[in-house]
């Protein structure tokens, strides 16, 4: 008789390689990559990070991060994710989603949307403790 661990939860979700990652690593501008690959979580995360680093207002950062987050949810679902479960930081293609989620959390907090900040912060922690530590650990 085999034993099934009902408490184990869903298996980790591993997203496919994002073609934007290579283009961004080669130095291509995030806006150009978003124009070519608008479904890319990596491209939206890079655009949001660039906006943050250049001092864009929090509403702009929130908008870029939200688009990346929603494009990520589409990709997660197509990859078998059922709305919960681990999305490991250690699997590099997952990092676009995790970065968008962290940026959305931070932008929500900055514009005073406390429930959204808390929801996104908790979602990140539950999806990947390592991503939470890397992206929000000091937040």
C-alpha positions in Angstrom: 0.0 0.0 0.0 1.4 3.4 -1.0 1.2 6.4 1.3 0.3 9.8 -0.1 1.3 12.8 2.0 -1.8 15.0 1.8 -0.1 17.8 3.7 2.8 18.1 1.1 1.0 20.7 -1.0 1.4 21.3 -4.7 4.7 20.8 -6.4 6.9 23.8 -7.2 6.1 25.7 -10.3 9.0 26.2 -12.7 8.4 28.8 -15.4 10.0 28.4 -18.9 13.0 30.4 -19.9 12.0 34.0 -20.6 13.5 35.2 -23.9 13.7 38.8 -22.5 16.2 37.7 -19.8 19.0 37.3 -22.4 18.2 40.5 -24.2 18.1 42.5 -20.9 21.4 40.8 -19.8 22.9 42.0 -23.1 22.0 45.6 -22.2 18.9 46.1 -24.3 16.6 48.9 -23.0 13.7 47.5 -20.9 11.1 49.6 -22.9 12.3 48.1 -26.2 12.1 44.6 -24.8 8.6 45.3 -23.4 7.5 46.5 -26.8 8.8 43.3 -28.5 7.8 40.9 -25.6 4.9 42.4 -23.8 4.0 39.1 -22.0 7.5 38.9 -20.4 7.6 39.2 -16.6 11.4 39.8 -16.9 10.8 42.8 -19.2 8.2 44.4 -16.9 10.3 43.8 -13.8 13.3 45.5 -15.5 11.1 48.4 -16.7 9.8 48.9 -13.1 13.3 48.6 -11.6 14.6 51.1 -14.2 11.7 53.5 -13.3 12.5 53.2 -9.6 16.2 53.7 -10.1 15.6 56.8 -12.2 13.3 58.3 -9.6 10.0 57.8 -11.3 6.9 58.5 -9.2 5.4 55.6 -7.2 2.3 55.5 -9.4 4.4 54.7 -12.5 6.3 52.0 -10.6 3.0 50.6 -9.4 1.6 50.5 -12.9 4.6 48.7 -14.4 4.8 46.2 -11.6 1.1 45.5 -11.8 1.2 44.8 -15.5 4.2 42.5 -14.9 2.4 40.7 -12.1 -0.7 40.1 -14.1 1.3 38.9 -17.1 3.2 36.6 -14.7 -0.1 35.1 -13.4 -1.1 34.2 -16.9 2.3 32.5 -17.4 2.1 30.7 -14.0 -1.3 29.3 -14.9 -0.1 28.1 -18.3 2.7 26.3 -16.4 0.4 24.4 -14.2 0.2 26.7 -11.1 -3.2 26.4 -9.4 -3.2 29.7 -7.5 -0.9 28.6 -4.7 2.3 26.7 -4.0 6.0 27.3 -4.2 7.5 29.3 -7.0 11.2 28.9 -6.2 13.6 31.9 -6.5 16.4 29.3 -7.1 14.8 28.6 -10.6 16.0 31.6 -12.5 13.0 31.9 -14.9 10.7 32.4 -11.9 12.6 35.6 -10.9 10.7 37.9 -13.3 7.4 37.0 -11.5 8.9 37.3 -8.1 10.6 40.6 -8.8 7.3 42.0 -10.2 5.5 40.8 -7.1 8.0 42.4 -4.7 8.0 45.7 -6.7 4.2 45.7 -6.6 4.3 45.2 -2.9 6.7 48.1 -2.4 4.8 50.4 -4.7 1.5 49.6 -3.1 3.0 50.5 0.3 4.5 53.7 -1.1 1.1 54.9 -2.4 -0.6 54.0 0.9 -2.5 50.9 -0.3 -1.7 48.9 2.9 -4.0 45.9 2.2 -2.3 45.4 -1.2 1.2 45.8 0.3 0.3 43.1 2.9 -1.3 40.7 0.4 1.7 41.0 -2.0 4.3 40.8 0.8 2.6 37.6 2.2 2.2 36.1 -1.3 5.9 36.6 -2.0 6.8 35.0 1.3 4.6 32.0 0.7 5.7 31.6 -2.9 9.4 31.8 -2.1 11.0 32.5 1.3 14.3 33.0 -0.5 12.8 35.6 -2.9 11.2 37.3 0.1 14.6 37.5 1.9 16.4 38.7 -1.3 13.8 41.3 -2.3 11.9 42.4 0.8 14.0 41.2 3.7 14.8 44.6 4.9 11.6 46.3 3.7 
